Amino acid sequence: MSNYLVEIDGLLLRLNEDQLRIINRKIVERLKLINRAKSTVSLARFNLGDRAYFLYNGRKMPGAIIRLNQKTATLRLDDGKEWLVAPGLLTKIIEQ
């Protein structure tokens, strides 16, 4: 893989500003696609009604998932407040 990086580095040095902008746009699009895929996988771990928590200032914020959106989950905390949370920040609470 490192050989590819050396080749890419050499190629980047030969490109003009317009060409670099085109490549930048493609890289940003690819990163967004990867991020969406990760988010989808993270969201698939949860169902409506699942108990979960996230950390906020070092404190566990537990609640129930009441909505699953494309990029976030809505968590109704035990105190009644609702938070939009990235699924990667949630930990499922396994009830015993």
PEQUI-V706597 format. One record per helix or strand of 3 or more residues. SS is the DSSP state (a for helix, b for strand). FROM is the first residue (numbers start at 1). LEN is the number of residues. If there is no record, write none. Layout:
BEGIN
ss->[SS & SS]
from->[FROM & FROM]
len->[LEN & LEN]
END
This chain:
BEGIN
ss->[a & a & b & b & b & b & a]
from->[2 & 17 & 51 & 59 & 72 & 82 & 87]
len->[13 & 27 & 6 & 10 & 6 & 5 & 3]
END
